[in-house]
Amino acid sequence: MNANPTLIASAIIAALGGFLFGFDTAVISGAEQKIQANWELSSFTHGLALSAALWGTVIGSLVGAYPANKYGRKPTLLWIGVLYFVSAVWSGLATDPVSFMIARFIGGVGVGISTVAAPMYIAEISPPGVRGRLTAMYQFNIVLGILIAYLSNSQLLGVSENDWRWMLGVEALPALIYTMACLALSESPRWLVAVRGDSAQAVAVLKRLGASPDEAQSQLSEIEAAAAAESHHQNLFESGLGKPILLTFLIAFFNQLSGINAVLYFAPRIFELTGLAEDAAFLQSTGIGLTNLIFTMLGIFLIDLLGRRTLLLIGSFGYLATLGMCSWSFASENFGLVPYFLFGFIAAHAIGQGAVIWVFIAEIFPNRHRAAGASLGSATHWVFAALLTLVFPTLVERFSPAAVFGFFTAMMALQLVWVLTMVPETKGVPLERLQQQLGLAKD
């Protein structure tokens, strides 16, 4: 099965959900201080307003497996776009903090479901040899969305007295484009077999995605055999999937305990702590977005060459060096070095955890339980992201930046131990054979 144009187009369209995810995540960084001043919010209420989207993401990630399993991957992806569109328009027009929180919550639901459905869909339609790269396009689109959000914020800064409304509302345009593009997608062949039991349609989709008639029949036989060997327990935690459940929880846990969302959400504020003026802080934030994009591209190039585990090791060592130096720079008041170490931190994240997390979660569960497993990983990721975003404004008031970055460094030392002792390599292995290698097939 070759990476034909239909396959590439399908992966790109699904990955565009990541663009909206990234844009929605980062666009708030340009508006957050203006929102706090506009409505005179306390630190706690401000943190609550900013984390509203992330709590929506938690809900979306928890429920995302249901529509993806019941109705299919394609319609789920389409409705994600609708949620993004409604959230963008409503956020830009919000007249009070409660209305704003509701609007951001709706967008967060879209983000949460997207992190379940989009990487899973791409992994399920992709050949093993390019599965990592195609699935990692979701992460590429996330960081592209982050960069475009930073650039958009810098261009809209000062456009009007309420420039923050334009910063948030402009997301409606790409949301509409993405929603329309999803109409062209084919359904996942693995969902068609494992959930719908429609082998004929699955073969037709496999051929459309580039498989020859013989290859399509061979893949169908593997998918059907794997489906027959899977545990038929509907409850994920009763299905004998302890190993992938633990791996999924820990990769998501460590992803957020690196501090990545705190840096992305509060980049201008962090840079202002070093003495930079507002305009310079916005410019440095754009530099973060550009660094993220460049090293994500490198991670995507390497993920099917070096493997997932190797990239996690590279990223872990990078985390330890850069976060440790950020802590030292704040403690020693060498503030001018902080932006460079933060750029290094973003590079380490992009080539390691950033490139790997959604690919890894989408790979390690059997077809019948992949949506539930992706939901678990996504929910874990977003629960900790929401908690971190909720408390970060208070943390930087009560603790020194050196202590905060020191904590993140300690968490990444634990991640390194976890990668060295527990994480398997999944590159180049068909999804159905991974099920056997991880000991998940049932008699």
TAWO-V91695 format. One record per backbone hydrogen bond with DSSP energy under -0.5 kcal/mol. NH is the residue of the N-H (numbers start at 1). CO is the residue of the C=O. Records with the same first field share a line. If there is no record, write none. Layout:
NH: CO, CO
This chain:
2: 210
4: 2, 209
8: 4
9: 5
10: 6
11: 7
12: 8
13: 9
14: 10
15: 11
16: 12, 13
17: 14
18: 15
19: 15
20: 16
21: 17
22: 18
23: 19
24: 20
25: 21
26: 22
27: 23
28: 24
29: 26
30: 27
31: 27, 28
32: 28
35: 31
36: 32
37: 33
38: 34
39: 35
40: 36
41: 36
46: 42
47: 43
48: 44
49: 45
50: 46
51: 47
52: 48, 49
53: 50
55: 51
56: 52
57: 53
58: 54
59: 55
60: 56
61: 57
62: 58
63: 59
64: 60
66: 63
67: 63
68: 64
69: 65
70: 66
71: 67
72: 67
76: 72
77: 73
78: 74
79: 75
80: 76
81: 77, 78
82: 78
83: 79
84: 80
85: 81
86: 82
87: 83
88: 84
89: 85
90: 86
91: 87
92: 88
93: 89
94: 90, 91
100: 96
101: 97
102: 98
103: 99
104: 100
105: 101
106: 102
107: 103
108: 104
109: 105
110: 106
111: 107
112: 108
113: 109
114: 110
115: 111
116: 112, 113
117: 113
118: 114
119: 114
120: 116
121: 117
122: 118
123: 119
124: 120
125: 121, 122
126: 122, 123
130: 127
131: 127, 128
132: 128
134: 130
135: 131
136: 132
137: 133, 134
138: 135
140: 136
141: 137
142: 138
143: 139
144: 140
145: 141
146: 142
147: 143
148: 144
149: 145
150: 146
151: 147
152: 148
153: 149
154: 150
155: 151
156: 152
157: 153
159: 156
163: 160
165: 162
166: 162
167: 163
168: 164
169: 165
170: 166
171: 168
172: 169
173: 170
174: 170
175: 171
176: 172
177: 173
178: 174
179: 175
180: 176
181: 177
182: 178
183: 180
184: 181
185: 182
192: 188
193: 189
194: 190
195: 191
196: 191
197: 192
198: 192
199: 197
202: 198
203: 199
204: 200
205: 201
206: 202
207: 203
208: 204
209: 205
210: 207
211: 206
216: 212
217: 213
218: 214
219: 215
220: 216
221: 217
222: 218
223: 219
224: 220
225: 221
226: 222
227: 223
228: 224
229: 225
230: 226
238: 235
239: 236
241: 236
245: 241
246: 242
247: 243
248: 244
249: 245
250: 246
251: 247
252: 248
253: 249
254: 250
255: 251
256: 252
257: 253
258: 254, 255
259: 256
260: 255
263: 259
264: 260
265: 261
266: 262
270: 266
271: 267
272: 268
273: 269
274: 270, 271
275: 272
276: 271
281: 277
282: 278
283: 279
284: 280
285: 281
286: 282
287: 283
288: 284
289: 285
290: 286
291: 287
292: 288
293: 289
294: 290
295: 291
296: 292
297: 293
298: 294
299: 295
300: 296
301: 297
302: 298
303: 299
304: 300
305: 302
306: 302
307: 302
311: 307
312: 308
313: 309
314: 310
315: 311
316: 312
317: 313
318: 314
319: 315
320: 316
321: 317
322: 318
323: 319
324: 319, 320
325: 321
326: 322
327: 323
328: 324
329: 325
330: 326
331: 327
332: 328
333: 330
334: 329
335: 333
337: 334
338: 335
339: 335
341: 337
342: 338
343: 339
344: 340
345: 341
346: 342
347: 343
348: 344
349: 345
350: 346
351: 347
352: 348
354: 349
355: 349, 350
356: 352
357: 353
360: 356
361: 357
362: 358
363: 359, 360
364: 360
369: 366
370: 366, 367
373: 369
374: 370
375: 371
376: 372
377: 373
378: 374
379: 375
380: 376
381: 377
382: 378
383: 379
384: 380
385: 381
386: 382
387: 383
388: 384
389: 385
390: 386
391: 387
392: 388
393: 389
395: 391
396: 392
397: 393, 394
398: 394
399: 395
404: 400
405: 401
406: 402
407: 403
408: 404
409: 405
410: 406
411: 407
412: 408
413: 409
414: 410
415: 411
416: 412
417: 413
418: 414
419: 415
420: 416
421: 417
422: 418
423: 418, 419
428: 128
429: 426
433: 430
434: 430
435: 431
436: 432
437: 433
438: 434
439: 436
440: 435
441: 435
442: 229
